[in-house]
Amino acid sequence: MQRRQFITLLGGAAAGWPLAVRAQRLPIPLVGYLGGGTAHADDAQVTALRKGLSEAGYIEGQNVAIEYRLAEGYYDRLPSLAADLVRRDVAAIFVVGIPAARAAKDATRTIPIVFAFGEDPVKEGLVVSLNRPGGNITGFSHFTNQLTGKRLAMLCEIAPKATILGFLVDATNPVSGPDAAAARSAADALGRKLEVAKVRGVGDVERAFETMAERRVGALAVGPFPLFVDASEQIIALATHYRIPAIYDQRLFSAAGGLASYGADRADSTRQAGVYVGRILKGEKPGELPVQQSTKIEFVINLKTARAIGLDIPPTVVALADEVIE
């Protein structure tokens, strides 16, 4: 048989092979997912990432694979988890939160890293500038942590009689210190006293509320930490029980019965970050993709919860809400 005929026959035979067999012979890109929270806390982020990847033409399980590494609140595990993804030779690493971003940056200078978090990436030393980040890192900031002051100001508008404000933080998270300092500065500017309530796990949440009640905290801002997504039902129930007006950083809290929320649309930022990951898989360089910032800020008020705790929110404040839950 002549060589050309043999090649033609071989090609025809390959075309008839089952798709599963051919897929095994065609490697697909592997993306790493690195976060400090739990699977429950990151569920919305994972969904948004998959959506962004699909918009870029990548479907998990078909033409892209994702390796998930979650520290489950043990942030000291992040460096080893990041190193494991590097050993897996992933094509890109998607990170949620500053601790995960720092761990990934320390683990590799070559593998592209795409982030989605609430801090300023320039201030944190992750990128040189927003327009041209340089290096192997880019992403989207929903500046949730940078809105702490504004969140406290909104809380004072919602509960103007509160003279003592509470700020609930996850003390195990490395950014809790800077966040608490920012909250203190904001409270001072508002002429309010601030009580920082620190927890080190879900088991500490009830004790924290008992302490705040003893110290006559009149209104509470819940910090933007993954732990509090896991404990959302408990926190909302305790705030209602102690009749403490509380504001959160994400709509999911107010939708679940929290009094109010003020923050960026995290899911949208993560979706767009997923698109970035897809573009990088197609050959674009992360250092040439500008860091984007959220432009959509949502203020949500739950009037049903306000009635439950006996709070009359001023009509002028209700009028400012993007969404009012009756």
C-alpha positions in Angstrom: 0.0 0.0 0.0 1.4 3.4 -0.9 2.2 5.8 1.9 -0.3 8.5 1.0 -3.1 5.9 0.9 -2.1 4.6 4.3 -2.2 8.0 5.9 -5.6 8.7 4.3 -7.0 5.4 5.7 -5.5 6.1 9.1 -7.1 9.6 9.2 -10.5 8.2 8.3 -10.2 5.6 11.0 -9.3 8.2 13.6 -12.3 10.3 12.7 -14.5 7.3 13.5 -13.0 6.7 17.0 -15.3 7.4 19.9 -15.0 11.0 21.2 -13.9 9.9 24.6 -10.9 8.1 23.1 -9.9 11.1 21.0 -10.3 13.4 24.0 -7.8 11.4 26.0 -5.2 12.0 23.3 -5.9 15.8 23.3 -4.8 17.4 26.6 -7.0 20.2 27.9 -5.7 23.2 29.9 -5.7 22.9 33.6 -6.7 25.9 35.7 -6.0 26.1 39.5 -8.6 27.6 41.9 -7.1 28.9 45.2 -9.1 30.4 48.0 -9.0 30.8 51.8 -12.6 29.9 52.5 -14.8 26.8 52.3 -16.6 25.2 49.4 -19.9 26.7 50.8 -18.4 30.2 51.1 -16.9 30.1 47.6 -19.9 28.5 45.9 -21.1 31.7 44.3 -17.5 32.5 43.2 -17.1 29.1 41.6 -20.3 29.5 39.7 -19.4 32.9 38.4 -15.9 31.8 37.4 -17.4 28.9 35.3 -19.8 31.4 33.7 -16.9 33.7 32.7 -14.9 30.8 31.3 -17.9 29.7 29.3 -18.2 33.2 27.8 -14.6 32.8 26.7 -15.4 29.5 25.1 -14.2 27.1 27.9 -16.6 24.6 29.6 -15.3 22.7 32.6 -15.1 19.0 31.9 -15.1 19.5 28.2 -12.2 21.7 27.1 -10.9 22.9 30.4 -10.3 21.3 33.8 -10.2 23.0 37.2 -8.2 21.9 40.2 -9.7 23.3 43.5 -7.6 24.1 46.5 -9.4 25.7 49.5 -7.8 26.5 52.9 -11.2 26.3 54.7 -10.2 29.2 57.0 -6.8 27.9 57.8 -4.9 30.6 56.0 -1.5 29.2 56.8 -2.2 26.4 54.5 -2.4 28.6 51.4 1.4 28.6 50.6 1.4 24.8 50.4 -1.8 24.7 48.4 -0.4 27.2 46.0 2.8 25.2 45.7 0.8 22.1 44.9 -1.0 23.8 42.0 2.4 24.9 40.7 3.6 21.3 40.8 0.5 20.3 38.9 1.7 22.6 36.1 -1.5 24.5 35.8 -1.9 26.9 32.9 -3.3 29.7 35.1 -4.3 30.2 38.8 -7.5 32.0 39.8 -7.4 33.3 43.3 -10.0 34.6 45.7 -8.8 37.0 48.4 -5.6 38.8 49.2 -4.1 35.9 51.3 -4.5 33.5 48.4 -3.1 36.1 45.9 0.0 36.6 48.1 0.5 32.8 48.4 0.2 32.4 44.6 2.5 35.2 43.9 5.2 33.8 46.2 4.8 30.4 44.6 5.3 31.4 41.0 6.6 34.3 38.8 5.7 32.6 35.5 2.2 31.0 35.7 -0.5 33.6 35.1 -2.5 34.6 38.1 -6.0 36.2 37.9 -7.5 37.6 41.1 -10.9 38.7 42.4 -10.8 40.4 45.8 -11.8 43.5 47.6 -8.5 45.3 48.3 -6.4 47.7 46.2 -3.9 45.5 44.3 -1.4 48.4 43.8 -1.4 49.2 47.5 -1.0 45.5 48.3 2.1 45.4 46.0 0.6 42.8 43.7 0.7 44.9 40.5 2.7 47.9 39.4 -0.3 49.8 38.1 -3.9 49.2 37.2 -3.6 50.0 33.5 -0.4 48.0 33.0 0.0 45.5 35.9 3.1 43.9 34.4 4.4 40.6 35.6 2.1 37.5 35.7 -0.8 39.0 37.7 -4.0 40.8 36.8 -7.7 40.6 37.8 -10.7 42.4 39.2 -11.2 44.3 42.4 -14.6 44.8 43.8 -13.0 47.0 46.6 -15.3 45.6 49.3 -12.7 46.1 52.0 -12.2 49.7 50.8 -15.9 50.4 51.4 -15.7 49.8 55.1 -16.0 53.5 55.9 -18.9 54.0 53.5 -20.6 51.0 55.0 -20.3 52.5 58.5 -21.6 55.8 57.3 -24.7 54.1 55.7 -25.2 52.3 59.0 -25.3 55.6 60.9 -28.0 56.8 58.4 -30.0 53.6 58.9 -29.7 53.7 62.7 -29.0 57.4 63.6 -29.5 56.9 67.3 -26.6 54.4 67.6 -23.7 55.9 69.4 -21.7 52.7 69.7 -21.0 50.8 66.5 -19.8 47.2 66.3 -17.5 45.7 63.7 -17.4 41.9 63.4 -14.1 40.4 62.1 -12.6 37.0 61.5 -9.4 37.3 63.5 -7.9 34.3 61.7 -7.9 36.2 58.4 -4.7 38.2 57.7 -6.5 41.3 56.5 -8.6 41.6 59.7 -6.1 43.9 61.3 -6.0 46.5 58.5 -9.8 46.2 58.1 -10.4 46.9 61.8 -8.0 49.9 61.7 -9.9 51.3 58.7 -13.2 50.9 60.6 -11.8 52.7 63.7 -10.7 55.6 61.5 -14.1 55.8 59.9 -15.9 55.6 63.2 -13.8 58.4 64.6 -14.7 60.5 61.6 -18.3 59.8 62.2 -18.1 60.7 65.9 -19.0 57.2 67.0 -17.3 54.8 69.4 -16.3 51.4 67.8 -16.3 48.0 69.4 -14.3 45.4 67.3 -15.7 42.0 67.9 -13.2 39.3 67.0 -14.1 35.7 66.3 -11.9 32.7 65.4 -14.6 30.3 64.1 -18.3 29.8 63.9 -18.3 28.7 67.5 -17.3 32.2 68.6 -20.1 34.1 66.9 -22.7 33.7 69.7 -20.2 34.8 72.3 -19.3 37.9 70.2 -23.0 39.0 70.1 -23.4 38.5 73.8 -20.4 40.7 74.4 -21.7 43.4 72.0 -25.1 43.4 73.8 -23.3 43.8 77.1 -21.4 46.7 75.7 -24.5 48.3 74.3 -23.5 48.2 70.7 -26.3 50.0 68.9 -25.6 49.0 65.3 -23.2 46.5 63.6 -21.2 46.2 60.5 -20.3 42.7 59.6 -16.8 42.5 58.0 -16.3 41.0 54.5 -14.9 37.6 55.5 -15.7 34.1 54.0 -16.3 32.8 57.5 -19.4 35.0 57.8 -20.9 33.5 54.7 -20.7 30.1 56.3 -22.2 31.6 59.5 -24.7 33.9 57.7 -27.9 32.3 59.1 -26.5 32.3 62.6 -25.4 36.0 62.4 -28.7 37.2 60.9 -30.7 35.3 63.6 -28.5 36.7 66.4 -28.7 40.3 65.1 -32.5 39.9 65.0 -32.6 38.3 68.5 -30.6 41.2 70.0 -32.4 43.7 67.9 -29.1 45.1 66.5 -29.3 46.8 63.1 -26.7 45.2 61.0 -25.2 46.0 57.6 -23.3 43.5 55.4 -21.1 43.6 52.4 -23.1 41.4 50.0 -26.7 41.2 48.8 -26.9 37.5 49.8 -27.1 38.5 53.4 -30.0 41.0 53.0 -31.8 38.5 50.7 -31.5 35.9 53.5 -33.0 38.3 56.1 -30.2 40.7 57.0 -31.2 44.3 57.5 -29.1 45.9 54.8 -26.1 45.4 52.5 -23.8 47.7 50.7 -21.2 46.5 48.4 -20.1 45.6 44.9 -21.5 42.8 42.8 -18.8 40.2 43.6 -20.3 37.6 41.2 -20.0 40.0 38.3 -16.4 40.7 39.1 -15.6 37.0 39.3 -17.4 36.3 36.1 -15.3 38.9 34.3 -12.2 37.5 35.9 -13.2 34.1 34.4 -13.3 35.8 31.0 -9.7 37.0 31.7 -8.6 33.5 32.5 -10.1 32.3 29.2 -8.3 35.1 27.3 -5.0 34.1 28.9 -5.6 30.4 28.0 -5.9 31.7 24.4 -2.5 33.3 24.6 -2.9 36.8 26.0 -0.4 38.0 28.7 -1.7 38.9 32.2 0.7 41.8 32.5 -1.0 43.4 29.5 -4.6 43.0 30.7 -5.5 46.0 32.8 -6.8 45.5 36.3 -10.5 46.3 36.4 -12.6 47.7 39.2 -16.3 47.2 39.9 -18.6 49.9 38.9 -21.8 48.5 40.2 -22.4 49.1 43.9 -25.6 47.8 45.4 -27.5 49.1 48.5 -30.2 46.8 49.6 -32.6 47.3 52.5 -34.8 44.5 54.0 -37.9 46.3 55.5 -39.3 43.1 56.8 -36.3 42.7 59.1 -36.5 46.4 60.0 -40.0 45.8 61.3 -39.0 42.6 63.1 -36.4 44.5 65.2 -38.6 47.6 65.6 -36.5 49.9 63.5 -37.9 52.8 61.5 -35.5 53.5 58.7 -35.7 57.1 57.6 -37.6 57.5 54.3 -34.7 59.4 52.8 -32.5 56.4 53.3 -35.0 54.0 51.9 -35.2 56.2 48.8 -31.4 55.7 48.3 -31.7 51.9 48.1 -31.2 50.1 44.8 -33.5 47.4 46.1 -36.0 47.3 48.9 -37.1 43.9 50.2 -40.6 44.0 51.6 
